[in-house]
Amino acid sequence: MQSRTRPVLAKAIETTPEALILIMETGPVSIPWENCSERLARASFVERTRAALSPSGYGIHWPLVDEDLAVGPLLLASSSSFTPKQD
């Protein structure tokens, strides 16, 4: 029997000086830049703000720092440290 898992997709993204905010079906999730990647942790705020969510919602691309991350693995790698965004 084949196992079918649903891909983890973001509906939108936001950037703040402190974190990447993933807008998920279940609500927003804040991931500190240092938990995203070493390259993004070192990037300037302007470089971080130039993020593009793929049309499918599967991945995020930062052209100014040449970084690409998939949403699912990003959430898994940061699961011990992400926190819901406080409005």
HELIX and SHEET records of a PDB file:
HELIX    1   1 TRP A   33  CYS A   36  1                                   4    
HELIX    2   2 GLU A   38  ARG A   42  1                                   5    
HELIX    3   3 PHE A   45  THR A   49  1                                   5    
HELIX    4   4 VAL A   71  ALA A   77  1                                   7    
SHEET    1   A 4 ALA A  12  THR A  15  0                                        
SHEET    2   A 4 ALA A  19  MET A  24 -1                                        
SHEET    3   A 4 GLY A  27  PRO A  32 -1                                        
SHEET    4   A 4 THR A  83  PRO A  84 -1                                        
SHEET    1   B 3 ALA A  52  LEU A  53  0                                        
SHEET    2   B 3 GLY A  59  TRP A  62 -1                                        
SHEET    3   B 3 GLU A  67  ALA A  70 -1                                        
END                                                                             
